[in-house]
Amino acid sequence: MASSKEYLNFILDQLSLRDGVSYRAMMGEYIIYYRGKMIGGIYDDRLLIKPVKTALLLMPNAKKELPYEGAKVMLLADNIEDKEFLKELLEKMYDELPDKKK
C-alpha cells in the first residue's frame, strides 16, 4: 500500500520547526531527509526512523518495524503529534547519520 500525500504533508508540517527537512518520492513511499542526511521515511502511512543510538534512547519503547519486505528494521515514531519532540529527535540524531552517498 502506498503512503498518502496527505500523510506526507502532515509529517512535513510536524517537522516544520526544523529548517532543512526535505523528501523524495520513491515507489509510492517517501524518504525523509534532514540537512541532506536520511533520517527515515514514510512507509504505509507510518513515520519510520533510522535506529541510531540517539533515536533508540529518545524512543526506548518504539516498535521496530520493517518499512518493506527485505529492508532493515526501523523505529516507528509513536510521538508524531509532538513537534518539539520531533525537533529534538532530528537535532540529536543528526551527527550519527551517515553522510549522503555521492
N, C-alpha and C positions, 0 to 999 in steps of 0.2 A: 504494500500500500504506500503510495507516495504521500509526502507531507504537504499540507495545505499552505498556500500563500498567506492566509490569514494567521496561521500559527507562526510562520516566519516573521510576519510583521509584528505580532505580539512580542515575540522574543527579542527582536531588534529594539522595540520600544523599551523592554525591560533592561536591556543592556545600554540604553542611551545615556546613562550617566558617565560613560567612558567614551572618549573620542578614540577613533582608530578601529572600531568594530566594523567588519565587512563580512560578506558572504559570497559563496559561489555555488550556483546550482549544479547538481551532479546526479543524473539519473533519477530525478524525481525527489531528491533529498537536497539538503543544504549543508555545506561545510561552513563553519563559523571561524573567523579569524579575528585576532586582536593584535593590532600593530604588526601585521604581516605573518604572525605565527598562528597555526591552527590550534584552537582551544577545544574543539569538538565539533558537533554538528546536530542537525535536526533530522531525526530518522523516525518515520511513522508518527509524526507529531509528538516527539519526545526530544527534549534537550539532553544530549549525552555529552559528557565532559571527559577529556583525556584523564586517565587515572594517575596523574603525577602526585608526588608526595604531599604537596600542599593541598591539592583537591581532596585527597584522602583524609587529611587532618581536618579540613573545614567541613567535610561532609562524611563523618565517620559512619553514619547509618545508611548511606546511599546504596541503593540496589546496584549490583553490577549486571549490566545488560549488554547484549550484542546488538550493534547497530544493524547488522545484516549477517546472514549465514556466512561463516568463514572469516569474519572480521575479529579483531582483538576486542576484548571486553572493555567497556567504558562505564562511567558512572552516570546514573540517572540523576539529573539535577532536580531535586524534590522541593526546592525553595525558590521557585521561579517568580513568585509574587513579590519577593523582597529585592527591590532594585539595589539597595545598599549592600546586601549580601553578595549579589552578583558582581557589583563593582569591586568589592574587596576580593572576591574569588579571582577575577581577571587580573587584578593588580598583583596579587600574591603569587599566582601560579606562573606569571609571565616568564620569569627568569629560568624556570625549569623546563619550559617548552623548547623543543628543538627549533633551530633556525629554519626558515623556509628553504626548501630544496631548490637548487638552481637548475 
